[in-house]
Amino acid sequence: MSQNNTVPFPKEFLWGGATAANQIEGAYNIDGKGLDAQDLMPFVVKEQRKGKINMDLTSKQFEHNLADQDGIYPKRFGIDFYHRYKEDIRLFAELGFKVFRISISWSRIFPKGYEEKPNEMGLAFYDSVFDECRKYGIQPLVTLSHYETPVGLIEKYNGWESREVIDHFIRYATTVLNQYKNKVKYWLTFNEINVITKSPYTGGGIITDRAKDPISVGYQGAHHQFVASALVTKIAHSINPDFLIGCMLARSEIYPGTNDPEDILLAQKENNLNLFFTDVQVRGEYPSFMDRYFEENGINIQKEAGDDEILKCHPVDFLSFSYYTSLSVSTHRNEEASEGNLFQGQVNPYLETSDWGWQIDPIGLRVSLNDMYDRYRVPLFVVENGLGAYDKVEDGQIHDDYRISYLREHIRQIGEALCDGVEVIGYTSWGPIDLVSMSTSEMSKRYGFIYVDQDDEGKGTLDRLKKDSFYWYQRVISSNGRDL
Ligand code: BGP
């Protein structure tokens, strides 16, 4: 960190934690909520996992899971935040949170996604959640869509494959932006918008074997989301000019595996493919390198007249991203692949790995922050970062020094980036309270400062327990990053 030992974090730095409705709320069929894409994702037994985790559903699996009442679908029960939000937010307040990232479950507000009128009980729930945050001076940071496409829109339109979903999203977004205009300032449109091209079902509620053009459907869905996001940005600014609207990217810094120029080129191409999404949402236009990529890969995007202008006129106010790991790519054969939930590269021998095989690279976060700030010159917000690990309860205590060390090193690198001159406005670690894993629906993959007594099958008391990392993060926040 800086030589003179001053704290690089600005006074108003937004410290906090990040969650998503589908991974915490539960209550999947209560108070009028409709089903969403994640309610159909089953628990994946570890032994059944090979290589890249499949987070897509075929048409047949979709129909099966929709009717299935016997399987284990952990996102249907979450950690019962729906009934325990007061206790949980009180614990976040005790941690000293300045900000709490949460998503609104679209199908709690519009159960099938295409109704004309919202579900009042759904709106009332988030009113209470935001009131509770306000009681403690915690700013909500709200994601409008965190992999939660309503099942009604999947059945009717095959999700974001269809342009018609844009209008339904706008109706939903306008409803909640108006409803919470005095309670929420920070908004994100789509979580990890690039994921739609890796897993169309996760990112866009798209069942690939139902798509007209399966090769293009990921990018087509992304285009629809770009347009929807830009229009929502426009509407948001007219509802409340103080709103700050961000995009959200799953960022991995991509390294060349060797210094063979072919590898340098490959890494540059992969970084560009990753940053294509923020190029559109921050700079407001498709970058030129994508023309060649689309052509070489047989991808055809249907744009309508006026789309380019919409993108150009309504860029986001800030760029947020998740960062868990870096990736290495090479043209040289290397059988060993590193793991991640959706992104895979080669094993980097300089890095250690997590219990789930994700490579740990705090310096990669600093590199990413610098790269993105150089490219975009807009405020950056790290809205996800954390370590999924097995925890052991011993005499009512959890000694998670491995988590502390992961987070400490990443926060330290954010401090370094601030000293490099990068504008970083906040940090929300992923899963401040244990929650259901996105990729495998496990409960045993834990990220929290707060332990939740529940196993993979949903058994347990649901009691909340503070881990060692709880007291550590509390000190980090109260010292504004000085005491790491
Ligand atoms: C991100 C998602 C989160 C989240 C996290 C960790 O990609 O935005 O929803 O869960 O990854 O992934 P996992 O839960 O698979 O460990």
Residues whose N, C-alpha, C, O or C-beta is under 5 A from the ligand:
A	BS01	BGP	A20 E192 N341 G388 V436 S437 M438 S439 T440
